[in-house]
């Protein structure tokens, strides 16, 4: 009877050790997963801040380019550098109707579809 009680106690201890180690590994796994989530969230925050900073710089650059291309700024630069440029007149502008892609394709492929060679006449004798 003594050996049966020792065997039961040994089995109980083994089961308790397995349960404790399994619970501990699950706990460590959960802590590791939460840590990884925290790291990912911090990286996302940093990337979002960087994206906002780049978008702000793009808007500043866009504003600087638009202000440099304004008619007043262009007139001022023309006067400062004494370029002698004049505004465009209506006669210099030609408005073309139609699809620009189709026009460019027709102009680029014009040589392919127009053959400058004269047709060749061939006489084939028919058998009698």
C-alpha positions in Angstrom: 0.0 0.0 0.0 2.9 2.3 0.7 4.2 1.9 -2.9 0.8 2.8 -4.3 0.6 6.0 -2.4 4.2 6.8 -3.4 3.4 6.2 -7.1 0.3 8.4 -6.8 2.3 11.2 -5.2 5.0 10.8 -7.8 2.4 11.0 -10.6 0.7 14.0 -8.9 4.1 15.8 -8.6 4.9 15.1 -12.3 1.5 16.4 -13.4 1.8 19.5 -11.2 5.3 20.2 -12.7 4.0 19.7 -16.2 1.0 22.0 -15.5 3.2 24.7 -13.9 5.7 24.6 -16.7 2.9 24.7 -19.4 1.3 27.6 -17.6 4.6 29.4 -17.3 5.4 28.9 -21.0 1.9 30.2 -21.9 2.5 33.2 -19.6 6.0 33.9 -21.1 4.5 33.6 -24.6 1.7 36.0 -23.8 4.2 38.5 -22.4 6.4 38.2 -25.5 3.4 38.7 -27.8 2.4 41.8 -25.9 5.9 43.1 -26.1 6.0 42.5 -29.9 2.6 44.3 -30.2 4.1 47.2 -28.3 7.2 47.4 -30.5 5.0 47.3 -33.6 2.8 50.0 -32.3 5.8 52.2 -31.5 7.2 51.6 -35.0 3.9 52.5 -36.5 3.8 55.7 -34.5 7.3 56.6 -35.7 6.4 55.9 -39.3 3.2 57.9 -39.1 5.1 60.9 -37.7 7.7 60.5 -40.5 5.0 60.3 -43.1 3.4 63.5 -41.8 6.8 65.2 -41.8 7.4 64.2 -45.4 3.9 65.3 -46.5 4.5 68.7 -44.7 7.8 69.1 -46.6 6.1 68.2 -49.9 3.4 70.8 -49.3 6.1 73.4 -48.4 8.0 72.6 -51.6 4.8 72.7 -53.6 4.0 76.1 -52.2 7.5 77.4 -52.9 7.3 76.2 -56.5 3.8 77.7 -57.0 5.0 81.0 -55.6 8.1 81.0 -57.8 5.9 80.3 -60.9 3.4 83.1 -60.2 3.2 85.7 -62.9 4.4 88.5 -60.5 7.5 86.5 -59.5 8.3 85.7 -63.2 7.9 89.4 -64.2 10.2 90.4 -61.3 12.8 87.8 -62.3 12.6 88.9 -65.9 13.2 92.5 -64.8 16.0 91.6 -62.4 17.9 89.5 -64.9 17.1 91.8 -67.8 16.0 88.9 -70.0 13.7 91.0 -72.2 11.0 88.3 -72.2 7.5 89.4 -73.2 4.1 87.8 -72.4 2.7 85.5 -75.0 0.2 86.8 -77.5 -2.9 85.0 -78.6 -1.4 84.4 -82.0 1.3 82.2 -80.5 -1.2 79.7 -79.0 -2.6 77.0 -81.2 -5.4 74.9 -79.7 -5.6 71.4 -81.3 -8.7 69.4 -81.0 -8.7 65.6 -80.6 -6.9 63.0 -78.6 -3.2 63.9 -78.2 -2.2 60.3 -77.8 -3.8 59.4 -81.1 -2.2 62.4 -82.9 1.2 61.4 -81.6 0.8 57.8 -82.6 -0.3 58.8 -86.1 2.6 61.2 -86.5 5.1 58.6 -85.2 3.8 55.8 -87.4 3.2 57.8 -90.5 6.2 56.3 -92.3 4.9 52.8 -91.6 1.6 53.2 -93.3 2.7 55.3 -96.3 4.8 53.5 -98.8 6.7 55.9 -101.1 7.6 53.0 -103.6 5.7 52.7 -106.8 3.7 49.6 -107.4 5.4 46.9 -109.4 3.5 45.4 -112.4 4.1 41.6 -112.8 2.9 39.7 -115.8 2.3 36.0 -115.2 1.9 33.9 -118.4 -1.1 31.5 -118.1 -0.6 27.9 -119.3 -2.5 27.0 -122.6 
